Amino acid sequence: MTEEKTSITELAELERIYGAVATPSLAKVTDHIHPAYRPFIEASSFVALATSGPDGLDVSPRGDPAGFIEIQDDRTLLLPDRRGNNRIDSLRNILHDNRVALLFLIPGIGETLRVNGKATISTDAALLARFAVNHQFPKTVLRIAVESVFFQCSRAIIRARLWDPAVQIERQQLPSTGSILNQIAGNAIDGEAYDKALPERLKNTLY
C-alpha cells in the first residue's frame, strides 16, 4: 500500500478512525484557572513551554521548586525566566507569536495539566524582585493570559513508567554533554574539559 493511500489528509477521515470525543474530555476544559486546577499548578516543579516562531516550533523545559509559576489571578500566570544558555528561543518566538502552551508535570502524579494562552515579556522591577532566589533576579518574567485549562489523564505517564525508579537509567549509559559537543563541533570544543567543568558550573549558575 502506498504512502498516499495510508496518509490521512481530511478531518472527516481522522474523526471516523477515532470516533466521538468522550463527554468528560470536553467537560474538563475551562477558560480560567478553576479552583480544582490550582493545586496542580501549585504542586508542579516542572513545565514544558511550547512556542511558535518564524523558524518553527519550540518546546523548552522550565523547572524550579513546586509553585514556581505564580497564579496572579484565575486568568493570569507568572513564569520567571531563569538563567540558561541565552539562546532565548522561547522569548524570541513570543515576540513573533505570543501564543504559548504549558504542560505541567508533578513528580509521582500521573495526571498532567495543560494550559494554553498568550504571553507577554515583562521587565517590571517589582515583578522581577518577587522571583529573586539567592538575591539573583530573573531577567524577565512571562505574564501569561490564560485561555484554556484542562487535565490530561495518566495513560501516557503510566505507559512510560515515568516515576518508576525501576526503569530509571544511570546517566553514564548515555553520551555525556561534552562528548556530544565534541562529536558535533569537533575540535572546536574540548568535550572532556566541558564535562569536567560542568558540575561546578551548574551549581554556580542555577540562578
N, C-alpha and C positions, 0 to 999 in steps of 0.2 A: 504494500500500500504506500502510495507516495505521500510526501510530507504535506502537499497541498490538500490532500483528501483527509488528513488527520489533524490539520491545524484549524482551530476554531477562529472564525472571523466575525461571527454575528452574535449579538447578545441573546437573541431568542434561542439559538442553539446551545449556548452556555447554560441558560436557565433551564432548558429541557434536561440537560445532563444532571444538574444539581438539584432541581426541584424547588419547591417553595421554601421561603425563609421561615424558620420556626418563630412563633409568636414571641417567646422570651428574647430572641435575638434582636427584635425590633423594640420591644418594651423597655429594654435596659438602657437605651440611649437617652441622654439628657442634654440640654443646651447650656448647662451650667454645672458647677461642682455641687452635686447633691450631697446632703449630709451623709448619705450612705457611702459615698465615694471618698470623702475627706480622709478617713483612716488609712486608706490605701496610699494616698499621696504622702501623708504624714509618716508612714512607716517605710516608705521606699528609700533605698540608698543608691539606686542605680536607675538611670533613664537613658533610653536611646532617643536622640533628637534627629528627626528627619527634616531635610530642607530641599529646596529645588532652586537651581541657579542656571545661568546661561550655558554652563558646561555640562549640565545634567543634574542628577540626584546625588544626595549625600546622606549618610547616617553616621552620627557621631556619638560616642559614649560620654555620659556625664555621671559622675559619682561623688558622693560625699556622705557624711553621717546621715542617718534617717531624718527626714524632714527638711533636707537642704533646699528643696523647692518650696518656697513660701506661698501659702494661699492668702493673697491680699484680701480678696472677697470671693463670692461664689462665681465670679466670671473672670477672675484675673489671677494668674500665677506669676511668680517672680523667680527667675533662674539665674544665679550668678555664674559668670564665665570664669572658671579658674584657670590657673597657669597651664600652658600647653606648649605646643611646638610653633605657635604663631602662624600656622597655616591659615587660621580663621576661616576655614571653608564654610562653616555654617553661617557665620556672620556676613561673609561676602554674599552668600546666597540670599539671606534675609533682606539685604539691601536691594536685591533684584526682584525677589518674590517673597513677601512676608508670611506666606502660609507655612505652618510648621505642624509636625505630628510628633507626639511623645508616646513612648511605650515605657510604663513604669514597671519595674521588677522589684519584688520583695523577697529577700532570702528566705527559703523554706516554704514559701507560699506558691501554690500552683496557678492561681488566677493572676492575670496581669491587668493593667488599666491603660486604656488608650484615650489620649486627648488630642483633639485637633483644634487649631486656632490660628491666630495671626500674631506675629511678634514684632515688637519694636525694640531697638537697642538703646539703652539708657546709660548715661554717664553722670546722672544726678549724684552729687556728692553724699547727700544724706542716705540715699539708697545704697550706694557702694559701702558706706560705713556699716550699715546693718548686716552686711555679709562678711565683715572682716574676720579673719582667722589668724591668730598669732600676729596681730597688728598688720596683717597683709590684706589689702583691699583687692577685690576683683577689678579688672579694668573696665568691665561693662556688666550690666545686668539685663537679661531679657525680660521684658514685660509682655506676657502672653495673654491675649484676649481669647478666652475660651469660647469655642463654638459648638463642640460636641464632646461628650464623655461617655464611655461605656467600658464595662469589664470584658475581658476575653477569658473564656473557660480554660481549665487547666490541662486540656488534652496535649497541647504541644510540650508543656513542661514535663508532664508525665511520660510522654513518649521519649523525650530527650533524657529523662532521669537527671535533670539539671542539678537538683540539690542532693543527689545521692552520692555520698562520699565514696561508695564502692566503685564508681565509674570515673572518678577524678584521676587525671594522669599527672605524672611528675613533669615539671617544667622542662627538664633536660631531655625529655622524649621528643621535643620539637626543636627546630632550629632556633638558636639564640638570635636576639635582635641584631647583635653585632655581626654574626655570620650572615644574616640576611642582607644587611647593608653591604658587607664585603662582597657577597656574590653578585649583587645588583650593581654596585658602584665601583667594584674592582679596587684598584689601588688608591682610589680617591679617599677611602675610609678604612682605617685600621680597625677591623672588626673585633680583634682580641682586646685592644685598648678600650674600645667602646664598651664592651661587656664588663670589663674590669671596673670602669668608672661609673657604670650605670646605677648600681645600688645606692651609692652615696649621692649621686646626682638626683635620683628620685626622692630620696629622703629630704634633701635640702631645697627642692623646688616644688613640693606639693602645693604650696600656697605662696 
